[in-house]
Amino acid sequence: MNKLAYPVHGAGLGLRRTMVHSLADQPACPVDFWEIAPENWIGVGGYYGKKLRMFTEQYPFVCHGLSLSIGGPSPLDEAFLQRLKRFMRDHHIRCYSEHLSYCSDDGHLYDLLPIPFTAEAVQYVADRIKRVQDVLEQRIAIENVSYYAAPGQQMAEIDFLNAVLEEADCDLLLDVNNIYVNSINHCYEAEAFLKRIPAKCIRYIHIAGHYNEAEDLIIDTHGADVIDPVWMLLEKTYQQFGVIPTLLERDFNIPSLQTLCREITQIQSLQLQWQHPAGNGRVWHA
């Protein structure tokens, strides 16, 4: 794989089953690529299976996993990885990513829990990422996550993230909203965090809305419109790294496809503004 090439280009959107009927009625939605959670689509047949096949034949797709639990204590689910490998091959999926967190022990915990920011955890997680890459026979991207507590913390979040990327020799799904959320919740400077991200690792970007629980507590819900400070941080990201493929996440309170497409258009407008000053050697790979 060419590490200097992005797997997709432009502005993307997370595909939810509730959108499938709307897409049939509004084929002109300006989405350049789509993202799906493979756990929600592997083995799906009938109407939705046929629609997914139609969409993956028409658009570039990436997969963002929910259940691998890359930092969890239980053994990796290698049977799932084999199913994932076949699914990605069958649908020509261009990239697979997972959260830098864990979500299971003896059973699924239905939440993304923080990995301790320690040197021991770096090695543990990196070894598991390497195993996933060996099984899938491709590099994967790990997403920086929002977190609300840091048990056993011995390293700064950015140091932990960069250590995992280096030790595992993997890529990064850069979530700009998570940087903003964590900067408020844990009192650090979002732009300073951004400046320490290794450009060579970024595969694509997530952007989303969140919920303000209090002045000093933001919950990452993916259930609201993107707010101005997050749009500004996305613009800072383009300013620093050049234009990078960017996907809008919306998991709850999903509005009409027309409304979502307005945010997609806003991403594309920012990308158009910053596409010329990129100058970072990265190229789009169609």
Steps between C-alpha positions, in 0.01 A plus 500: 500500500625847416521673838490840329159433345163558662255213449214733402453867419268789577219497756333185633204397710429208731237276342213398727217268401251780561661688211463227240149594386590870490800430281275333245291818489795744505779356286662843453625528860860630466670222699842395369537188715311304767594335827330202663541304822568149367334337803170649383527367144695172497258220411211735422291378207166589347410858420782662701761255376407575139506874564842479664632310200359765268657782706844337528503453124423870449702672776831461683445350849702479821425296814510631857480220755307501827578175678862393452592634846861559403598591856287241679616214723328222304669328205442654159198358318688350207187331364349848463819621333471225240137596430606864480777415257256325266245782533759766414620301202148435373402868522836650398532687830791744483593539865422349841522694825428435866489698824802532727295370790332183621139390522498143630622265770301182560225663292432813301491813717315724250731794558846615395716491811839670541824305483745599777759741361803290598806357325377148581168575327682638197678169449186293567283696259770522234547121504125452451490752214789318332310173529189655345710635212656157450160329486344760269821524295479879493571802713218627718426844644444567870274784611583741780198475730314719744536395864367623833746348745865397478560215747864425574623778273880521468520673160327790329229399253699623198813314614301179543337537157830568324674214680229255386519623140878460496519166680215340302604657169136574424301796367277759666135587458514856631182600682500880520188514717661266752799732526264789573293299751808380687656846499197634691460202732870467583609864471757494222554706186342330197731664246809402699378138497436521127850628427651184647302263277730320249373602155633184335263283705167669420268302272186708534310722745181478707293801593180495705272679744482453876297588811595766754428346840661793683749780430788263570344171387418405140358161403595361159157391373514543121144617549509869406624740236872580490564822694711797389807428721523150350466638146782741587714214628436309177617805307814512717554134417488573126726798554758280670477178297333598175164369386422155642190286430246585769191310613196632683374270778137509610374211715203646693230758434568442133344780292395482138758405241459848355608652832800268525599589146525866602773407749667288232499804274657706778784246526549517123507880509780495757687239297472715188633797694807311624577260216762725342713576810533126583867461409549194717577236241179306561285407206142385457459147380178425315 
